Amino acid sequence: MQKKQSGSNFTDFLRGSFIFLKFLFPIAIVIVLVSVFAGLFPYVIVIGTPITVAYILYRFLVFLGAKARHNTKIEKIK
């Protein structure tokens, strides 16, 4: 039963990431295409890469926090 619940935390993590990708990925593609034609693509890489890495780290830390919170609740019940 614990495995099922921890799995649901992971699916929540993935679901949040996919929602993020579903809405923002097309916007990111448009920004990249416009910047390529405008000659600003290097600036997009320099600005976009740290933002992307920071978001991925943020989602992962939120996932770990939810998992840790879930584990402490189970330990208290036992």
PQR file with spaces between the fields and no chain letter, atoms N, CA, C, O and H, PARSE charges and radii, in Angstrom:
ATOM       1  N    MET     1       0.821   -1.193    0.000 -0.4000 1.5000
ATOM       2  CA   MET     1       0.000    0.000    0.000 -0.0000 2.0000
ATOM       3  C    MET     1       0.868    1.261    0.000  0.5500 1.7000
ATOM       4  O    MET     1       0.521    2.258   -0.634 -0.5500 1.4000
ATOM       5  N    GLN     2       1.971    1.214    0.697 -0.4000 1.5000
ATOM       6  CA   GLN     2       2.854    2.374    0.692 -0.0000 2.0000
ATOM       7  C    GLN     2       3.433    2.617   -0.696  0.5500 1.7000
ATOM       8  O    GLN     2       3.578    3.764   -1.121 -0.5500 1.4000
ATOM       9  H    GLN     2       2.252    0.404    1.212  0.4000 1.0000
ATOM      10  N    LYS     3       3.764    1.537   -1.403 -0.4000 1.5000
ATOM      11  CA   LYS     3       4.330    1.698   -2.735 -0.0000 2.0000
ATOM      12  C    LYS     3       3.331    2.376   -3.661  0.5500 1.7000
ATOM      13  O    LYS     3       3.699    3.224   -4.474 -0.5500 1.4000
ATOM      14  H    LYS     3       3.646    0.606   -1.058  0.4000 1.0000
ATOM      15  N    LYS     4       2.072    1.997   -3.531 -0.4000 1.5000
ATOM      16  CA   LYS     4       1.053    2.604   -4.378 -0.0000 2.0000
ATOM      17  C    LYS     4       0.956    4.104   -4.102  0.5500 1.7000
ATOM      18  O    LYS     4       0.858    4.903   -5.033 -0.5500 1.4000
ATOM      19  H    LYS     4       1.773    1.308   -2.871  0.4000 1.0000
ATOM      20  N    GLN     5       0.984    4.486   -2.819 -0.4000 1.5000
ATOM      21  CA   GLN     5       0.864    5.897   -2.486 -0.0000 2.0000
ATOM      22  C    GLN     5       2.097    6.682   -2.921  0.5500 1.7000
ATOM      23  O    GLN     5       1.971    7.796   -3.430 -0.5500 1.4000
ATOM      24  H    GLN     5       1.064    3.836   -2.063  0.4000 1.0000
ATOM      25  N    SER     6       3.295    6.112   -2.725 -0.4000 1.5000
ATOM      26  CA   SER     6       4.492    6.832   -3.158 -0.0000 2.0000
ATOM      27  C    SER     6       4.515    6.929   -4.679  0.5500 1.7000
ATOM      28  O    SER     6       5.016    7.905   -5.238 -0.5500 1.4000
ATOM      29  H    SER     6       3.397    5.207   -2.311  0.4000 1.0000
ATOM      30  N    GLY     7       3.972    5.915   -5.344 -0.4000 1.5000
ATOM      31  CA   GLY     7       3.865    5.972   -6.796 -0.0000 2.0000
ATOM      32  C    GLY     7       2.931    7.082   -7.236  0.5500 1.7000
ATOM      33  O    GLY     7       3.174    7.732   -8.252 -0.5500 1.4000
ATOM      34  H    GLY     7       3.565    5.123   -4.890  0.4000 1.0000
ATOM      35  N    SER     8       1.855    7.306   -6.475 -0.4000 1.5000
ATOM      36  CA   SER     8       0.940    8.377   -6.838 -0.0000 2.0000
ATOM      37  C    SER     8       1.614    9.732   -6.657  0.5500 1.7000
ATOM      38  O    SER     8       1.326   10.669   -7.401 -0.5500 1.4000
ATOM      39  H    SER     8       1.657    6.778   -5.650  0.4000 1.0000
ATOM      40  N    ASN     9       2.514    9.847   -5.671 -0.4000 1.5000
ATOM      41  CA   ASN     9       3.274   11.089   -5.546 -0.0000 2.0000
ATOM      42  C    ASN     9       4.121   11.310   -6.786  0.5500 1.7000
ATOM      43  O    ASN     9       4.209   12.424   -7.303 -0.5500 1.4000
ATOM      44  H    ASN     9       2.748    9.086   -5.066  0.4000 1.0000
ATOM      45  N    PHE    10       4.743   10.236   -7.258 -0.4000 1.5000
ATOM      46  CA   PHE    10       5.587   10.365   -8.446 -0.0000 2.0000
ATOM      47  C    PHE    10       4.742   10.701   -9.668  0.5500 1.7000
ATOM      48  O    PHE    10       5.160   11.494  -10.511 -0.5500 1.4000
ATOM      49  H    PHE    10       4.671    9.331   -6.838  0.4000 1.0000
ATOM      50  N    THR    11       3.557   10.104   -9.772 -0.4000 1.5000
ATOM      51  CA   THR    11       2.703   10.431  -10.912 -0.0000 2.0000
ATOM      52  C    THR    11       2.222   11.875  -10.815  0.5500 1.7000
ATOM      53  O    THR    11       2.060   12.543  -11.836 -0.5500 1.4000
ATOM      54  H    THR    11       3.217    9.459   -9.087  0.4000 1.0000
ATOM      55  N    ASP    12       1.991   12.364   -9.590 -0.4000 1.5000
ATOM      56  CA   ASP    12       1.642   13.779   -9.433 -0.0000 2.0000
ATOM      57  C    ASP    12       2.787   14.662   -9.912  0.5500 1.7000
ATOM      58  O    ASP    12       2.567   15.678  -10.572 -0.5500 1.4000
ATOM      59  H    ASP    12       2.122   11.821   -8.761  0.4000 1.0000
ATOM      60  N    PHE    13       4.011   14.263   -9.572 -0.4000 1.5000
ATOM      61  CA   PHE    13       5.194   15.004  -10.023 -0.0000 2.0000
ATOM      62  C    PHE    13       5.247   15.028  -11.546  0.5500 1.7000
ATOM      63  O    PHE    13       5.462   16.078  -12.151 -0.5500 1.4000
ATOM      64  H    PHE    13       4.189   13.438   -9.036  0.4000 1.0000
ATOM      65  N    LEU    14       5.048   13.862  -12.161 -0.4000 1.5000
ATOM      66  CA   LEU    14       5.078   13.792  -13.622 -0.0000 2.0000
ATOM      67  C    LEU    14       3.921   14.569  -14.236  0.5500 1.7000
ATOM      68  O    LEU    14       4.087   15.244  -15.251 -0.5500 1.4000
ATOM      69  H    LEU    14       4.873   13.009  -11.669  0.4000 1.0000
ATOM      70  N    ARG    15       2.748   14.469  -13.613 -0.4000 1.5000
ATOM      71  CA   ARG    15       1.581   15.169  -14.144 -0.0000 2.0000
ATOM      72  C    ARG    15       1.825   16.677  -14.141  0.5500 1.7000
ATOM      73  O    ARG    15       1.497   17.363  -15.109 -0.5500 1.4000
ATOM      74  H    ARG    15       2.614   13.920  -12.788  0.4000 1.0000
ATOM      75  N    GLY    16       2.399   17.189  -13.053 -0.4000 1.5000
ATOM      76  CA   GLY    16       2.711   18.617  -12.990 -0.0000 2.0000
ATOM      77  C    GLY    16       3.712   19.022  -14.049  0.5500 1.7000
ATOM      78  O    GLY    16       3.591   20.089  -14.653 -0.5500 1.4000
ATOM      79  H    GLY    16       2.665   16.631  -12.267  0.4000 1.0000
ATOM      80  N    SER    17       4.697   18.174  -14.275 -0.4000 1.5000
ATOM      81  CA   SER    17       5.702   18.477  -15.292 -0.0000 2.0000
ATOM      82  C    SER    17       5.086   18.447  -16.687  0.5500 1.7000
ATOM      83  O    SER    17       5.406   19.291  -17.523 -0.5500 1.4000
ATOM      84  H    SER    17       4.795   17.308  -13.785  0.4000 1.0000
ATOM      85  N    PHE    18       4.200   17.473  -16.944 -0.4000 1.5000
ATOM      86  CA   PHE    18       3.590   17.387  -18.266 -0.0000 2.0000
ATOM      87  C    PHE    18       2.645   18.553  -18.509  0.5500 1.7000
ATOM      88  O    PHE    18       2.563   19.060  -19.627 -0.5500 1.4000
ATOM      89  H    PHE    18       3.940   16.787  -16.264  0.4000 1.0000
ATOM      90  N    ILE    19       1.932   18.983  -17.474 -0.4000 1.5000
ATOM      91  CA   ILE    19       1.060   20.152  -17.629 -0.0000 2.0000
ATOM      92  C    ILE    19       1.912   21.368  -17.986  0.5500 1.7000
ATOM      93  O    ILE    19       1.558   22.161  -18.858 -0.5500 1.4000
ATOM      94  H    ILE    19       1.999   18.571  -16.565  0.4000 1.0000
ATOM      95  N    PHE    20       3.052   21.495  -17.285 -0.4000 1.5000
ATOM      96  CA   PHE    20       3.973   22.592  -17.586 -0.0000 2.0000
ATOM      97  C    PHE    20       4.417   22.523  -19.042  0.5500 1.7000
ATOM      98  O    PHE    20       4.390   23.528  -19.753 -0.5500 1.4000
ATOM      99  H    PHE    20       3.340   20.850  -16.577  0.4000 1.0000
ATOM     100  N    LEU    21       4.827   21.333  -19.484 -0.4000 1.5000
ATOM     101  CA   LEU    21       5.310   21.178  -20.856 -0.0000 2.0000
ATOM     102  C    LEU    21       4.192   21.396  -21.867  0.5500 1.7000
ATOM     103  O    LEU    21       4.408   21.987  -22.925 -0.5500 1.4000
ATOM     104  H    LEU    21       4.848   20.517  -18.906  0.4000 1.0000
ATOM     105  N    LYS    22       3.000   20.917  -21.538 -0.4000 1.5000
ATOM     106  CA   LYS    22       1.872   21.006  -22.464 -0.0000 2.0000
ATOM     107  C    LYS    22       1.526   22.462  -22.787  0.5500 1.7000
ATOM     108  O    LYS    22       1.223   22.791  -23.934 -0.5500 1.4000
ATOM     109  H    LYS    22       2.824   20.436  -20.679  0.4000 1.0000
ATOM     110  N    PHE    23       1.570   23.331  -21.775 -0.4000 1.5000
ATOM     111  CA   PHE    23       1.176   24.719  -22.002 -0.0000 2.0000
ATOM     112  C    PHE    23       2.344   25.609  -22.412  0.5500 1.7000
ATOM     113  O    PHE    23       2.178   26.492  -23.253 -0.5500 1.4000
ATOM     114  H    PHE    23       1.816   23.064  -20.843  0.4000 1.0000
ATOM     115  N    LEU    24       3.515   25.391  -21.834 -0.4000 1.5000
ATOM     116  CA   LEU    24       4.617   26.310  -22.082 -0.0000 2.0000
ATOM     117  C    LEU    24       5.544   25.873  -23.210  0.5500 1.7000
ATOM     118  O    LEU    24       6.279   26.695  -23.756 -0.5500 1.4000
ATOM     119  H    LEU    24       3.649   24.673  -21.151  0.4000 1.0000
ATOM     120  N    PHE    25       5.519   24.598  -23.563 -0.4000 1.5000
ATOM     121  CA   PHE    25       6.413   24.130  -24.625 -0.0000 2.0000
ATOM     122  C    PHE    25       6.100   24.789  -25.971  0.5500 1.7000
ATOM     123  O    PHE    25       7.028   25.231  -26.648 -0.5500 1.4000
ATOM     124  H    PHE    25       4.921   23.930  -23.119  0.4000 1.0000
ATOM     125  N    PRO    26       4.829   24.874  -26.389 -0.5600 1.5000
ATOM     126  CA   PRO    26       4.542   25.582  -27.651  0.2800 2.0000
ATOM     127  C    PRO    26       4.969   27.046  -27.605  0.5500 1.7000
ATOM     128  O    PRO    26       5.455   27.585  -28.600 -0.5500 1.4000
ATOM     129  N    ILE    27       4.788   27.691  -26.453 -0.4000 1.5000
ATOM     130  CA   ILE    27       5.214   29.086  -26.309 -0.0000 2.0000
ATOM     131  C    ILE    27       6.728   29.177  -26.444  0.5500 1.7000
ATOM     132  O    ILE    27       7.247   30.090  -27.086 -0.5500 1.4000
ATOM     133  H    ILE    27       4.392   27.253  -25.645  0.4000 1.0000
ATOM     134  N    ALA    28       7.438   28.222  -25.831 -0.4000 1.5000
ATOM     135  CA   ALA    28       8.899   28.215  -25.914 -0.0000 2.0000
ATOM     136  C    ALA    28       9.355   28.005  -27.355  0.5500 1.7000
ATOM     137  O    ALA    28      10.324   28.627  -27.791 -0.5500 1.4000
ATOM     138  H    ALA    28       7.016   27.481  -25.308  0.4000 1.0000
ATOM     139  N    ILE    29       8.672   27.139  -28.095 -0.4000 1.5000
ATOM     140  CA   ILE    29       9.037   26.907  -29.498 -0.0000 2.0000
ATOM     141  C    ILE    29       8.865   28.189  -30.312  0.5500 1.7000
ATOM     142  O    ILE    29       9.718   28.525  -31.133 -0.5500 1.4000
ATOM     143  H    ILE    29       7.885   26.634  -27.741  0.4000 1.0000
ATOM     144  N    VAL    30       7.771   28.898  -30.085 -0.4000 1.5000
ATOM     145  CA   VAL    30       7.537   30.155  -30.809 -0.0000 2.0000
ATOM     146  C    VAL    30       8.624   31.171  -30.468  0.5500 1.7000
ATOM     147  O    VAL    30       9.144   31.845  -31.357 -0.5500 1.4000
ATOM     148  H    VAL    30       7.078   28.625  -29.418  0.4000 1.0000
ATOM     149  N    ILE    31       8.971   31.285  -29.184 -0.4000 1.5000
ATOM     150  CA   ILE    31      10.018   32.230  -28.775 -0.0000 2.0000
ATOM     151  C    ILE    31      11.342   31.880  -29.442  0.5500 1.7000
ATOM     152  O    ILE    31      12.049   32.761  -29.931 -0.5500 1.4000
ATOM     153  H    ILE    31       8.548   30.737  -28.461  0.4000 1.0000
ATOM     154  N    VAL    32      11.678   30.587  -29.463 -0.4000 1.5000
ATOM     155  CA   VAL    32      12.941   30.165  -30.085 -0.0000 2.0000
ATOM     156  C    VAL    32      12.926   30.464  -31.583  0.5500 1.7000
ATOM     157  O    VAL    32      13.911   30.977  -32.113 -0.5500 1.4000
ATOM     158  H    VAL    32      11.104   29.871  -29.066  0.4000 1.0000
ATOM     159  N    LEU    33      11.831   30.156  -32.273 -0.4000 1.5000
ATOM     160  CA   LEU    33      11.770   30.411  -33.718 -0.0000 2.0000
ATOM     161  C    LEU    33      11.876   31.897  -34.028  0.5500 1.7000
ATOM     162  O    LEU    33      12.605   32.295  -34.937 -0.5500 1.4000
ATOM     163  H    LEU    33      11.030   29.740  -31.842  0.4000 1.0000
ATOM     164  N    VAL    34      11.152   32.716  -33.277 -0.4000 1.5000
ATOM     165  CA   VAL    34      11.220   34.168  -33.501 -0.0000 2.0000
ATOM     166  C    VAL    34      12.628   34.677  -33.229  0.5500 1.7000
ATOM     167  O    VAL    34      13.141   35.514  -33.972 -0.5500 1.4000
ATOM     168  H    VAL    34      10.560   32.393  -32.538  0.4000 1.0000
ATOM     169  N    SER    35      13.255   34.179  -32.171 -0.4000 1.5000
ATOM     170  CA   SER    35      14.601   34.648  -31.832 -0.0000 2.0000
ATOM     171  C    SER    35      15.626   34.203  -32.871  0.5500 1.7000
ATOM     172  O    SER    35      16.592   34.920  -33.132 -0.5500 1.4000
ATOM     173  H    SER    35      12.838   33.499  -31.568  0.4000 1.0000
ATOM     174  N    VAL    36      15.425   33.018  -33.469 -0.4000 1.5000
ATOM     175  CA   VAL    36      16.343   32.563  -34.523 -0.0000 2.0000
ATOM     176  C    VAL    36      16.266   33.514  -35.716  0.5500 1.7000
ATOM     177  O    VAL    36      17.292   33.901  -36.276 -0.5500 1.4000
ATOM     178  H    VAL    36      14.640   32.436  -33.256  0.4000 1.0000
ATOM     179  N    PHE    37      15.049   33.889  -36.099 -0.4000 1.5000
ATOM     180  CA   PHE    37      14.905   34.800  -37.239 -0.0000 2.0000
ATOM     181  C    PHE    37      15.391   36.206  -36.897  0.5500 1.7000
ATOM     182  O    PHE    37      15.858   36.930  -37.776 -0.5500 1.4000
ATOM     183  H    PHE    37      14.216   33.575  -35.644  0.4000 1.0000
ATOM     184  N    ALA    38      15.285   36.594  -35.639 -0.4000 1.5000
ATOM     185  CA   ALA    38      15.719   37.934  -35.235 -0.0000 2.0000
ATOM     186  C    ALA    38      17.212   37.974  -34.908  0.5500 1.7000
ATOM     187  O    ALA    38      17.771   39.052  -34.708 -0.5500 1.4000
ATOM     188  H    ALA    38      14.906   36.006  -34.925  0.4000 1.0000
ATOM     189  N    GLY    39      17.863   36.805  -34.851 -0.4000 1.5000
ATOM     190  CA   GLY    39      19.285   36.768  -34.541 -0.0000 2.0000
ATOM     191  C    GLY    39      19.590   36.853  -33.060  0.5500 1.7000
ATOM     192  O    GLY    39      20.718   37.165  -32.680 -0.5500 1.4000
ATOM     193  H    GLY    39      17.408   35.929  -35.013  0.4000 1.0000
ATOM     194  N    LEU    40      18.606   36.582  -32.217 -0.4000 1.5000
ATOM     195  CA   LEU    40      18.789   36.694  -30.764 -0.0000 2.0000
ATOM     196  C    LEU    40      18.899   35.334  -30.089  0.5500 1.7000
ATOM     197  O    LEU    40      18.821   35.241  -28.864 -0.5500 1.4000
ATOM     198  H    LEU    40      17.689   36.328  -32.525  0.4000 1.0000
ATOM     199  N    PHE    41      19.081   34.274  -30.883 -0.4000 1.5000
ATOM     200  CA   PHE    41      19.062   32.924  -30.321 -0.0000 2.0000
ATOM     201  C    PHE    41      20.099   32.701  -29.222  0.5500 1.7000
ATOM     202  O    PHE    41      19.773   32.049  -28.231 -0.5500 1.4000
ATOM     203  H    PHE    41      19.144   34.350  -31.878  0.4000 1.0000
ATOM     204  N    PRO    42      21.339   33.208  -29.339 -0.5600 1.5000
ATOM     205  CA   PRO    42      22.305   32.993  -28.239  0.2800 2.0000
ATOM     206  C    PRO    42      21.824   33.578  -26.912  0.5500 1.7000
ATOM     207  O    PRO    42      22.082   33.015  -25.848 -0.5500 1.4000
ATOM     208  N    TYR    43      21.123   34.713  -26.985 -0.4000 1.5000
ATOM     209  CA   TYR    43      20.618   35.318  -25.748 -0.0000 2.0000
ATOM     210  C    TYR    43      19.525   34.456  -25.129  0.5500 1.7000
ATOM     211  O    TYR    43      19.435   34.343  -23.907 -0.5500 1.4000
ATOM     212  H    TYR    43      20.914   35.169  -27.850  0.4000 1.0000
ATOM     213  N    VAL    44      18.692   33.845  -25.976 -0.4000 1.5000
ATOM     214  CA   VAL    44      17.637   32.961  -25.468 -0.0000 2.0000
ATOM     215  C    VAL    44      18.257   31.767  -24.749  0.5500 1.7000
ATOM     216  O    VAL    44      17.773   31.357  -23.694 -0.5500 1.4000
ATOM     217  H    VAL    44      18.765   33.936  -26.969  0.4000 1.0000
ATOM     218  N    ILE    45      19.330   31.207  -25.316 -0.4000 1.5000
ATOM     219  CA   ILE    45      19.996   30.071  -24.664 -0.0000 2.0000
ATOM     220  C    ILE    45      20.589   30.502  -23.328  0.5500 1.7000
ATOM     221  O    ILE    45      20.442   29.803  -22.326 -0.5500 1.4000
ATOM     222  H    ILE    45      19.723   31.540  -26.173  0.4000 1.0000
ATOM     223  N    VAL    46      21.261   31.658  -23.313 -0.4000 1.5000
ATOM     224  CA   VAL    46      21.916   32.130  -22.085 -0.0000 2.0000
ATOM     225  C    VAL    46      20.883   32.410  -20.996  0.5500 1.7000
ATOM     226  O    VAL    46      21.136   32.132  -19.823 -0.5500 1.4000
ATOM     227  H    VAL    46      21.380   32.226  -24.127  0.4000 1.0000
ATOM     228  N    ILE    47      19.735   32.951  -21.362 -0.4000 1.5000
ATOM     229  CA   ILE    47      18.708   33.273  -20.360 -0.0000 2.0000
ATOM     230  C    ILE    47      17.832   32.057  -20.058  0.5500 1.7000
ATOM     231  O    ILE    47      17.480   31.821  -18.902 -0.5500 1.4000
ATOM     232  H    ILE    47      19.530   33.177  -22.314  0.4000 1.0000
ATOM     233  N    GLY    48      17.480   31.289  -21.083 -0.4000 1.5000
ATOM     234  CA   GLY    48      16.517   30.198  -20.917 -0.0000 2.0000
ATOM     235  C    GLY    48      17.059   28.976  -20.212  0.5500 1.7000
ATOM     236  O    GLY    48      16.323   28.304  -19.489 -0.5500 1.4000
ATOM     237  H    GLY    48      17.765   31.481  -22.022  0.4000 1.0000
ATOM     238  N    THR    49      18.340   28.670  -20.407 -0.4000 1.5000
ATOM     239  CA   THR    49      18.900   27.458  -19.799 -0.0000 2.0000
ATOM     240  C    THR    49      18.877   27.510  -18.273  0.5500 1.7000
ATOM     241  O    THR    49      18.411   26.552  -17.655 -0.5500 1.4000
ATOM     242  H    THR    49      18.938   29.215  -20.994  0.4000 1.0000
ATOM     243  N    PRO    50      19.358   28.587  -17.629 -0.5600 1.5000
ATOM     244  CA   PRO    50      19.284   28.618  -16.156  0.2800 2.0000
ATOM     245  C    PRO    50      17.844   28.585  -15.637  0.5500 1.7000
ATOM     246  O    PRO    50      17.572   27.982  -14.600 -0.5500 1.4000
ATOM     247  N    ILE    51      16.930   29.228  -16.353 -0.4000 1.5000
ATOM     248  CA   ILE    51      15.526   29.216  -15.925 -0.0000 2.0000
ATOM     249  C    ILE    51      14.973   27.797  -16.006  0.5500 1.7000
ATOM     250  O    ILE    51      14.272   27.353  -15.096 -0.5500 1.4000
ATOM     251  H    ILE    51      17.152   29.719  -17.196  0.4000 1.0000
ATOM     252  N    THR    52      15.280   27.086  -17.083 -0.4000 1.5000
ATOM     253  CA   THR    52      14.805   25.711  -17.248 -0.0000 2.0000
ATOM     254  C    THR    52      15.382   24.800  -16.178  0.5500 1.7000
ATOM     255  O    THR    52      14.658   24.009  -15.574 -0.5500 1.4000
ATOM     256  H    THR    52      15.849   27.446  -17.822  0.4000 1.0000
ATOM     257  N    VAL    53      16.683   24.908  -15.941 -0.4000 1.5000
ATOM     258  CA   VAL    53      17.330   24.083  -14.915 -0.0000 2.0000
ATOM     259  C    VAL    53      16.751   24.403  -13.541  0.5500 1.7000
ATOM     260  O    VAL    53      16.508   23.497  -12.744 -0.5500 1.4000
ATOM     261  H    VAL    53      17.271   25.551  -16.431  0.4000 1.0000
ATOM     262  N    ALA    54      16.528   25.684  -13.261 -0.4000 1.5000
ATOM     263  CA   ALA    54      15.965   26.076  -11.966 -0.0000 2.0000
ATOM     264  C    ALA    54      14.558   25.503  -11.798  0.5500 1.7000
ATOM     265  O    ALA    54      14.206   25.045  -10.711 -0.5500 1.4000
ATOM     266  H    ALA    54      16.725   26.420  -13.909  0.4000 1.0000
ATOM     267  N    TYR    55      13.746   25.523  -12.865 -0.4000 1.5000
ATOM     268  CA   TYR    55      12.394   24.984  -12.759 -0.0000 2.0000
ATOM     269  C    TYR    55      12.413   23.480  -12.519  0.5500 1.7000
ATOM     270  O    TYR    55      11.645   22.967  -11.705 -0.5500 1.4000
ATOM     271  H    TYR    55      14.032   25.896  -13.748  0.4000 1.0000
ATOM     272  N    ILE    56      13.301   22.767  -13.234 -0.4000 1.5000
ATOM     273  CA   ILE    56      13.393   21.317  -13.048 -0.0000 2.0000
ATOM     274  C    ILE    56      13.819   20.998  -11.617  0.5500 1.7000
ATOM     275  O    ILE    56      13.263   20.095  -10.991 -0.5500 1.4000
ATOM     276  H    ILE    56      13.925   23.183  -13.895  0.4000 1.0000
ATOM     277  N    LEU    57      14.801   21.733  -11.097 -0.4000 1.5000
ATOM     278  CA   LEU    57      15.229   21.526   -9.704 -0.0000 2.0000
ATOM     279  C    LEU    57      14.094   21.837   -8.731  0.5500 1.7000
ATOM     280  O    LEU    57      13.901   21.119   -7.750 -0.5500 1.4000
ATOM     281  H    LEU    57      15.252   22.467  -11.605  0.4000 1.0000
ATOM     282  N    TYR    58      13.341   22.911   -9.004 -0.4000 1.5000
ATOM     283  CA   TYR    58      12.221   23.278   -8.141 -0.0000 2.0000
ATOM     284  C    TYR    58      11.171   22.164   -8.105  0.5500 1.7000
ATOM     285  O    TYR    58      10.702   21.786   -7.031 -0.5500 1.4000
ATOM     286  H    TYR    58      13.498   23.494   -9.801  0.4000 1.0000
ATOM     287  N    ARG    59      10.802   21.636   -9.283 -0.4000 1.5000
ATOM     288  CA   ARG    59       9.810   20.555   -9.322 -0.0000 2.0000
ATOM     289  C    ARG    59      10.309   19.321   -8.583  0.5500 1.7000
ATOM     290  O    ARG    59       9.544   18.651   -7.891 -0.5500 1.4000
ATOM     291  H    ARG    59      11.184   21.943  -10.155  0.4000 1.0000
ATOM     292  N    PHE    60      11.612   19.023   -8.735 -0.4000 1.5000
ATOM     293  CA   PHE    60      12.174   17.851   -8.077 -0.0000 2.0000
ATOM     294  C    PHE    60      12.178   18.038   -6.564  0.5500 1.7000
ATOM     295  O    PHE    60      11.875   17.100   -5.827 -0.5500 1.4000
ATOM     296  H    PHE    60      12.233   19.568   -9.298  0.4000 1.0000
ATOM     297  N    LEU    61      12.517   19.239   -6.092 -0.4000 1.5000
ATOM     298  CA   LEU    61      12.521   19.498   -4.649 -0.0000 2.0000
ATOM     299  C    LEU    61      11.106   19.465   -4.078  0.5500 1.7000
ATOM     300  O    LEU    61      10.900   18.985   -2.963 -0.5500 1.4000
ATOM     301  H    LEU    61      12.763   20.001   -6.692  0.4000 1.0000
ATOM     302  N    VAL    62      10.139   19.966   -4.825 -0.4000 1.5000
ATOM     303  CA   VAL    62       8.744   19.882   -4.378 -0.0000 2.0000
ATOM     304  C    VAL    62       8.324   18.422   -4.279  0.5500 1.7000
ATOM     305  O    VAL    62       7.646   18.027   -3.331 -0.5500 1.4000
ATOM     306  H    VAL    62      10.306   20.355   -5.731  0.4000 1.0000
ATOM     307  N    PHE    63       8.730   17.623   -5.262 -0.4000 1.5000
ATOM     308  CA   PHE    63       8.418   16.192   -5.243 -0.0000 2.0000
ATOM     309  C    PHE    63       9.056   15.520   -4.038  0.5500 1.7000
ATOM     310  O    PHE    63       8.406   14.731   -3.353 -0.5500 1.4000
ATOM     311  H    PHE    63       9.281   17.944   -6.032  0.4000 1.0000
ATOM     312  N    LEU    64      10.335   15.827   -3.768 -0.4000 1.5000
ATOM     313  CA   LEU    64      11.010   15.228   -2.610 -0.0000 2.0000
ATOM     314  C    LEU    64      10.358   15.675   -1.305  0.5500 1.7000
ATOM     315  O    LEU    64      10.223   14.881   -0.375 -0.5500 1.4000
ATOM     316  H    LEU    64      10.863   16.468   -4.325  0.4000 1.0000
ATOM     317  N    GLY    65       9.956   16.937   -1.233 -0.4000 1.5000
ATOM     318  CA   GLY    65       9.292   17.439   -0.035 -0.0000 2.0000
ATOM     319  C    GLY    65       7.967   16.740    0.204  0.5500 1.7000
ATOM     320  O    GLY    65       7.645   16.388    1.339 -0.5500 1.4000
ATOM     321  H    GLY    65      10.066   17.582   -1.989  0.4000 1.0000
ATOM     322  N    ALA    66       7.195   16.535   -0.859 -0.4000 1.5000
ATOM     323  CA   ALA    66       5.914   15.833   -0.723 -0.0000 2.0000
ATOM     324  C    ALA    66       6.145   14.391   -0.303  0.5500 1.7000
ATOM     325  O    ALA    66       5.395   13.848    0.508 -0.5500 1.4000
ATOM     326  H    ALA    66       7.456   16.821   -1.781  0.4000 1.0000
ATOM     327  N    LYS    67       7.182   13.771   -0.854 -0.4000 1.5000
ATOM     328  CA   LYS    67       7.476   12.384   -0.512 -0.0000 2.0000
ATOM     329  C    LYS    67       7.922   12.281    0.948  0.5500 1.7000
ATOM     330  O    LYS    67       7.508   11.368    1.662 -0.5500 1.4000
ATOM     331  H    LYS    67       7.791   14.212   -1.513  0.4000 1.0000
ATOM     332  N    ALA    68       8.771   13.222    1.394 -0.4000 1.5000
ATOM     333  CA   ALA    68       9.236   13.208    2.785 -0.0000 2.0000
ATOM     334  C    ALA    68       8.068   13.453    3.739  0.5500 1.7000
ATOM     335  O    ALA    68       7.970   12.804    4.780 -0.5500 1.4000
ATOM     336  H    ALA    68       9.108   13.963    0.814  0.4000 1.0000
ATOM     337  N    ARG    69       7.193   14.378    3.391 -0.4000 1.5000
ATOM     338  CA   ARG    69       6.029   14.663    4.224 -0.0000 2.0000
ATOM     339  C    ARG    69       5.141   13.428    4.316  0.5500 1.7000
ATOM     340  O    ARG    69       4.626   13.098    5.384 -0.5500 1.4000
ATOM     341  H    ARG    69       7.273   14.905    2.546  0.4000 1.0000
ATOM     342  N    HIS    70       4.970   12.759    3.195 -0.4000 1.5000
ATOM     343  CA   HIS    70       4.149   11.549    3.158 -0.0000 2.0000
ATOM     344  C    HIS    70       4.767   10.455    4.030  0.5500 1.7000
ATOM     345  O    HIS    70       4.051    9.772    4.762 -0.5500 1.4000
ATOM     346  H    HIS    70       5.389   13.027    2.327  0.4000 1.0000
ATOM     347  N    ASN    71       6.069   10.285    3.958 -0.4000 1.5000
ATOM     348  CA   ASN    71       6.746    9.256    4.748 -0.0000 2.0000
ATOM     349  C    ASN    71       6.654    9.547    6.239  0.5500 1.7000
ATOM     350  O    ASN    71       6.486    8.619    7.030 -0.5500 1.4000
ATOM     351  H    ASN    71       6.651   10.839    3.363  0.4000 1.0000
ATOM     352  N    THR    72       6.759   10.809    6.645 -0.4000 1.5000
ATOM     353  CA   THR    72       6.671   11.121    8.074 -0.0000 2.0000
ATOM     354  C    THR    72       5.257   10.875    8.589  0.5500 1.7000
ATOM     355  O    THR    72       5.088   10.465    9.737 -0.5500 1.4000
ATOM     356  H    THR    72       6.895   11.563    6.002  0.4000 1.0000
ATOM     357  N    LYS    73       4.249   11.113    7.772 -0.4000 1.5000
ATOM     358  CA   LYS    73       2.878   10.840    8.201 -0.0000 2.0000
ATOM     359  C    LYS    73       2.683    9.348    8.457  0.5500 1.7000
ATOM     360  O    LYS    73       2.033    8.962    9.429 -0.5500 1.4000
ATOM     361  H    LYS    73       4.387   11.446    6.839  0.4000 1.0000
ATOM     362  N    ILE    74       3.243    8.518    7.592 -0.4000 1.5000
ATOM     363  CA   ILE    74       3.113    7.071    7.775 -0.0000 2.0000
ATOM     364  C    ILE    74       3.821    6.630    9.055  0.5500 1.7000
ATOM     365  O    ILE    74       3.306    5.786    9.788 -0.5500 1.4000
ATOM     366  H    ILE    74       3.771    8.832    6.803  0.4000 1.0000
ATOM     367  N    GLU    75       4.990    7.191    9.327 -0.4000 1.5000
ATOM     368  CA   GLU    75       5.731    6.811   10.533 -0.0000 2.0000
ATOM     369  C    GLU    75       4.968    7.218   11.791  0.5500 1.7000
ATOM     370  O    GLU    75       4.991    6.490   12.783 -0.5500 1.4000
ATOM     371  H    GLU    75       5.409    7.877    8.732  0.4000 1.0000
ATOM     372  N    LYS    76       4.295    8.364   11.766 -0.4000 1.5000
ATOM     373  CA   LYS    76       3.538    8.806   12.935 -0.0000 2.0000
ATOM     374  C    LYS    76       2.348    7.880   13.195  0.5500 1.7000
ATOM     375  O    LYS    76       2.022    7.592   14.346 -0.5500 1.4000
ATOM     376  H    LYS    76       4.276    8.955   10.959  0.4000 1.0000
ATOM     377  N    ILE    77       1.711    7.421   12.136 -0.4000 1.5000
ATOM     378  CA   ILE    77       0.556    6.534   12.298 -0.0000 2.0000
ATOM     379  C    ILE    77       0.989    5.207   12.916  0.5500 1.7000
ATOM     380  O    ILE    77       0.306    4.672   13.789 -0.5500 1.4000
ATOM     381  H    ILE    77       1.976    7.654   11.200  0.4000 1.0000
ATOM     382  N    LYS    78       2.111    4.685   12.465 -0.4000 1.5000
ATOM     383  CA   LYS    78       2.606    3.426   13.023 -0.0000 2.0000
ATOM     384  C    LYS    78       3.053    3.675   14.433  0.5500 1.7000
ATOM     385  O    LYS    78       3.511    2.752   15.108 -0.5500 1.4000
ATOM     386  H    LYS    78       2.665    5.120   11.755  0.4000 1.0000
